[in-house]
Amino acid sequence: MPAPHEPNARIQVLARALHRDIQQELLPVYALIMPFGLVREVGYGRVIASRFTFFATMGLELLATEIEEPFGTDRNDLPLDDLADRIATDTRHILTAAPEAAGPPPAN
């Protein structure tokens, strides 16, 4: 019988993923439309300033998203397979070359 908290954990993971998707799709729409509703109160200068602020903030958000998960198969992810192959090759080379370089074992 599964633990009672297990379905809740799955629901929370799904809710976080859904929230992230909604945030990434609706936040740009809101940030691009909202300043025009404030033109009468603050003027067009604030609309332009809010655009620069929005693009800077979204740029940082996209950068953070890329840095958050470096392990994957995207073009800019870490090449873990290549690193593992290189470590295996170097380790194999060290282990096969070690007895020859060390010479005979010391006599006791």
N, C-alpha and C positions, 0 to 999 in steps of 0.2 A: 504494500500500500504506500503510495507516494506521500511525502511530507505535506502537511496542509499549506505551508508557505510557498511551495514550489509554483503553483499556478499564479500566485500573486507576483512572484518575481518575473515570470514570463509576461504578465500583463504590464508590469512596470517597464520592462525593456521595450515592449511594443509601444507603450505610451510615450516614452522618451524619443523613440525613432519617429513616431508620428508628429510629435511636437517639433522636432528638429526639421522635418520636411516642411511643415506648415510655416515655421519661422523663416526658413530659407526662401520660400516662395512668396509669402505675403508681406514680409517686412520690406523688401524693396518697393513693392507696389505702394504700401503705406507711406514710405519715406519719400517717394517721388510725387505723390498726389497731395499729401497733407500740407506742405508749405503754401500751395495755391489757395487753400482755404483761409490762410492767415494774411493774405496780401493786403487786405483793407487795414488791418491792425498794424502790421510791421513793414509793409512795403516790399517791393521786388528785390531789394538788396538782400533781405533775409532769405529769400528763396534761393538765390545764387549761393549764399554762404552755406545754407543747409545742404545743397547739392555737394559741395566740396567736402563737408563734414561726413555726409552719408557715404560717398565713395571712398574716403579714407577709412572709415569704420568698416565698411564691407570688405575692403582690401585686407585689413587686419584679420577679419573673421575668416576669410578664405585662406589666408596664410596659416592661421591657427588650426584650421581644419586639416590642412595638408601635413602640418607638423604633428598633429595629434595621433595619427595612425601611420607610422613610417613602414610598417610591415604589411606588405601586400604585393600585388602584381602590377600595379600602375607603373607608368614609365619613370616617375620620379621617386619611387619607393627604394628602400635599401636593397641592394643585390645580395640577399642572404644566401641564395644557392651558390653564387660565385664565391662568396666568402667561405662558406662551408667546404666547398671543393678545394679551395686554396689551403685551408687549414688541414684538411685530410691529406693533401699532397705533401705539404711541408712536414707534417707529423710522420708520414710514411718514410719520407726522405731522411729525417732525423733518426728514426728507429733503425733503418737499414744501414746507415752510415756510422752509427755510434759504435758498434763492436769493432769495426775496422780501425777507427780513429783512436779508440781507447787503448788498444794494444792488449797484451796478455794480462790476465788478472794478477794482482799481487800475490806473492807466495807468503803463506803464514807459517 
